[in-house]
Amino acid sequence: KALYQLLDEGSVRDWSNSTKGEISAQKCVIMMTSNIGEKEVLEVAKQPDLRTPMKRHKILNKVAKEAFKKWLKGHLRSSALEGRISDFIAFLPFKDDEIALLIEDRLRRMKLYYAMNSDMKRDKLIGNVDIHVH
């Protein structure tokens, strides 16, 4: 009920439904995450014709949206929620080389932080770290 109120009216009221306890969310972006459609998205993502990022993005988001619609029909009596959602974004698991880049970046940031906020020398704190993802 609160989610529908938030999406319909842009605000939420306390349990007594008074305007004194009203919280406005008219200028907010509401993001919800879910694993609904994960299998379908991952299966489609394996297809070789999804090489270009724009084509991949468009198709995977459509797959995520369709999977969510199917789930809604099986779990809710009303499809009112479906009409209130403006966009779907499908996320894929990171590849090994992407994980390595994220770790390297985080370690680089840690080195910089500690170098700026410590009396110890940067190399003694973390040293040179080689990243190998298997």
C-alpha positions as CSV (number, residue, x, y, z in Angstrom):
1,K,0.0,0.0,0.0
2,A,2.8,2.4,0.9
3,L,4.6,1.8,-2.4
4,Y,1.4,2.5,-4.4
5,Q,0.8,5.7,-2.4
6,L,4.4,6.8,-3.0
7,L,4.2,6.1,-6.8
8,D,0.7,7.6,-7.2
9,E,0.9,10.6,-5.0
10,G,4.6,11.2,-4.6
11,S,4.4,11.1,-0.8
12,V,3.9,8.7,2.0
13,R,1.8,9.3,5.2
14,D,2.2,7.8,8.6
15,W,-0.1,5.0,9.9
16,S,-2.8,7.5,11.0
17,N,-3.0,8.8,7.4
18,S,-2.6,12.4,8.6
19,T,-0.9,15.1,6.5
20,K,1.3,16.0,9.6
21,G,3.3,12.8,9.1
22,E,3.6,13.2,5.3
23,I,6.9,12.6,3.6
24,S,7.3,14.1,0.2
25,A,9.2,12.2,-2.5
26,Q,8.1,14.1,-5.6
27,K,11.6,14.9,-6.7
28,C,13.0,11.5,-5.9
29,V,14.2,8.7,-8.1
30,I,13.0,5.4,-6.7
31,M,15.2,2.4,-7.6
32,M,14.2,-1.2,-6.9
33,T,16.4,-4.2,-7.5
34,S,15.4,-7.8,-8.1
35,N,16.7,-11.1,-9.3
36,I,13.5,-11.7,-11.2
37,G,14.4,-12.6,-14.8
38,E,18.0,-13.3,-14.0
39,K,18.1,-16.7,-15.8
40,E,16.4,-15.2,-18.9
41,V,18.8,-12.3,-19.0
42,L,21.9,-14.4,-18.6
43,E,20.7,-16.9,-21.3
44,V,20.1,-14.1,-23.8
45,A,23.4,-12.4,-22.9
46,K,25.2,-15.5,-24.2
47,Q,24.0,-14.9,-27.7
48,P,26.8,-13.8,-30.1
49,D,24.7,-11.2,-31.9
50,L,24.8,-8.9,-28.9
51,R,28.2,-7.5,-29.6
52,T,27.3,-3.8,-29.8
53,P,26.7,-2.2,-26.4
54,M,23.5,-0.4,-27.5
55,K,21.9,-3.5,-29.0
56,R,22.9,-5.5,-26.0
57,H,21.5,-2.9,-23.6
58,K,18.2,-2.6,-25.4
59,I,17.5,-6.3,-25.8
60,L,18.5,-7.3,-22.2
61,N,16.4,-4.6,-20.7
62,K,13.4,-5.8,-22.8
63,V,14.1,-9.4,-21.5
64,A,14.2,-8.1,-17.9
65,K,10.9,-6.2,-18.4
66,E,9.1,-9.2,-19.9
67,A,10.3,-11.5,-17.1
68,F,9.1,-9.0,-14.5
69,K,5.7,-8.7,-16.2
70,K,5.4,-12.5,-16.2
71,W,6.3,-12.7,-12.5
72,L,3.8,-10.0,-11.7
73,K,0.9,-11.8,-13.4
74,G,1.7,-14.9,-11.4
75,H,2.0,-13.2,-8.0
76,L,-0.2,-10.2,-7.9
77,R,-3.9,-9.9,-8.7
78,S,-3.5,-6.4,-10.3
79,S,-1.0,-5.2,-12.9
80,A,-1.2,-1.7,-11.4
81,L,2.4,-1.8,-10.3
82,E,3.6,-2.6,-13.9
83,G,2.2,0.7,-15.2
84,R,4.0,2.7,-12.5
85,I,7.5,1.5,-13.4
86,S,9.1,3.7,-16.0
87,D,12.3,1.7,-16.9
88,F,14.1,-1.6,-16.5
89,I,17.9,-2.0,-16.5
90,A,19.4,-5.4,-16.7
91,F,22.8,-6.0,-15.0
92,L,25.1,-8.8,-15.9
93,P,27.8,-10.4,-13.7
94,F,31.3,-9.0,-14.0
95,K,33.8,-10.8,-16.2
96,D,37.1,-11.9,-14.6
97,D,39.1,-9.0,-16.3
98,E,36.5,-6.5,-15.1
99,I,36.8,-7.8,-11.5
100,A,40.6,-7.5,-11.8
101,L,40.2,-3.9,-13.0
102,L,37.9,-3.0,-10.1
103,I,40.3,-4.6,-7.5
104,E,43.3,-2.7,-9.0
105,D,41.4,0.5,-8.9
106,R,40.3,0.0,-5.3
107,L,43.9,-0.8,-4.3
108,R,45.2,2.2,-6.1
109,R,42.7,4.4,-4.2
110,M,43.6,2.8,-0.9
111,K,47.3,3.5,-1.5
112,L,46.6,7.1,-2.3
113,Y,44.3,7.5,0.7
114,Y,46.9,6.1,3.1
115,A,49.7,8.0,1.5
116,M,47.8,11.2,2.1
117,N,46.6,10.3,5.6
118,S,49.6,8.6,7.2
119,D,53.1,9.3,8.2
120,M,54.2,5.9,6.8
121,K,55.5,5.7,3.2
122,R,53.0,4.5,0.6
123,D,55.1,1.4,-0.4
124,K,55.3,0.1,3.1
125,L,51.6,0.2,3.6
126,I,50.4,-1.9,0.7
127,G,53.4,-2.3,-1.6
128,N,53.2,-3.4,-5.2
129,V,50.3,-5.8,-5.6
130,D,49.9,-8.0,-8.7
131,I,46.4,-9.1,-9.5
132,H,45.7,-12.5,-11.0
133,V,42.2,-13.7,-11.5
134,H,41.7,-17.4,-12.1
